Amino acid sequence: MLARALIVLLVVLNLGVTAWWMARDETAPAAVAVEPPAGVARLQLLRERTPAAAASRPSVVPAPDAPAPTAQPAAPTAEAPAHGMPATAPPAAATDVDVATHCYALGPFSDAGKVAAAQRQLQPRMARLHVREVVSAKRRDWRVWLPQQADRAAAQALVERISAAGFSDYYIVASGDEANSISLGRYGSEESARRRQAALQAAGFPDVRADALGDAPASATWIDVASSAPLAEADGKALGAQRVEPIDCDTVPAAPVAASR
């Protein structure tokens, strides 16, 4: 009884499916075409292209009288170095460089003639050369005084006048070639002596004098050089210099200059 009922149920289901399949609409809904904006080509799948459409594409055919295309020359390439060595840039132009590494002061020279002779010999061999004159640092004293008076009494009278004018530091020379002269002070510089002289003359003593004592400070001429080779004491002697002293190369000017006082 149960088996019979299942068979009847299956038959009814099959009949229902068959009726639905036969009653459905065979036409599928048409796809709505969407037009692209103006000027924009429509995308096309590769499988949508037909052989006829591919064949209809225009091909570029040169004109009969058009010149044949010429091959463009290849861009020049750097020549490969031999033996696999890396290429190097050409050396830069040589520049003038002061190669002097030894600097000396030659001197002192005894006279101008020896200085000129040494300078002529050194000039072509040295990178730099400078002639200078050095004045001795020895101090030169000055004295202020009044010349000799007629006798001791005249000198004494003049000293009393000087004292009355408010001056001090004086004495009468008692003997020697300048006996009865009056010393009015000794000074370490010309400026101080001239100042003392001017004060006494303004006070009414016009004959007061200011004179230097001893010889003038000596001066010495030296030649400073910058050389690429060292110089020995014998080299200086051969040039007339008494000594050859190493100096700082920064003190030698870049251009030769004449000796100046």
Secondary structure by P-SEA (a helix, b strand, c coil): caaaaaaaaaaaaaaaaaaaaaaccccccccbbbbccccbbbbbccccccaaaaaacbbbbccccccccccccccccccccccccccccccccccccccccbbbbccccccaaaaaaaaaaacccccbbbbbbbcccbbbbbbbbccccccaaaaaaaaaaaaaaccccccccccccccccccccccccaaaaaaaaaaaaaaccccbbbbbccccbbbbbbbbbbbcccccaaaaaaacccccccccccccccccccccc
